[in-house]
Amino acid sequence: MAIRNRRKQSSDYVSPTCPPGWAWLLAGILIGAFISFLVYLREIAPRLPPQAAVVASQPSQPSTENTTAAVSTPPPSNPAPDIGFYDILPKSEVKVPPPSEAPPANPQPKKDFPITVPGRYLLQVASFQNEQDADGMKNYLVSLGIPAHIEKTNLSSGLWYRVQVGPMTDLDKLNQIGAKLAENKIEVIVRKF
């Protein structure tokens, strides 16, 4: 029996320094309210419009002429920014022509052919500072069936190698060679002697 009495006495024991349960509940509610107030100040109050913040910060006073005058004068308002988005866009619109009116993607070079005025003509196909490049172009023209030669020219910028076709006086042959060069997208300079 002695053991039962000891157990009963130990479970009913409450420390005299421990506050009651309702005090803990009240402390928790107050701490939660304080944290909510801090969150309000940090997150919500900065987003309030200026008038609401002014009215909320004024203490309530009895209605007199001075307070009505203070409340009736509007606080300085910031004008809304003038966003001319809808005015600017139509003015900066760029008209794009329909595909049928668009220029060709790969414009053709100006053609001097067919030549109809009789005379002696020379076609200059290219000009290089490197002899190997000029020789390569000459060999390419020969592979196309166009007889070509290289002429060395000394200019102020150094020695240049001109790849030329001709001279020739036969206009039919000249126009055929010109057409073949144009087919292969090789631009030429036509020189008349």
Phi, psi and omega in degrees: 000330181295327181290320178297319181295323180293318179296319181295321181290322182290327180283335180272358185284128177236131181291138180288343180270346182278128179290160180289167183298322180296332179290321177296320178297315180295320179296318178297319179294317179295318178297317178296321178294320179295318179294321177296321178295319178296319178296320178300314181296323184279320189258317190265317185300319179297339182272353180289146176295157184302322181295317181295324179291322179292314181295321181291330182274345180282134177288152179284129181232161176295150183288113175229176182294323182295318182289325179292326178292323180290322181284327184285335177282124182288145176292158180300125183260145175271121180295146179297140180297140180276104180260111182266031183305315184283342177271326185286318185301312180296331181285334182259016181290137180251125179277125178256127181292151177298158183303330181290334181264355183290147178293155181297149183294325182237088184294143179280140178293158180296128182260132176265008185250150000281145176270129184245347181273121181296150179163188180254123187237150176228134179254119175264118185272317183202168177217127183230153172270345180256127183293327180293323178295318178296319179294324177296317178295319179299315179296324177296317179295321178296323178294335175277354181090020181249117179289129183224160176219165181248132177244128178274134180227130179263113179248175180296335179272000178127193181274129180240149179244114181262129176265119186230156175237128179108195009284154179213153180247347180282110184291326179296313179295319179299315180291326177295315179295319178298320179293320179294321177294320179294323177299325181268013177057043176250118179275144182230159172251123181266122178243132179255134180270000000 
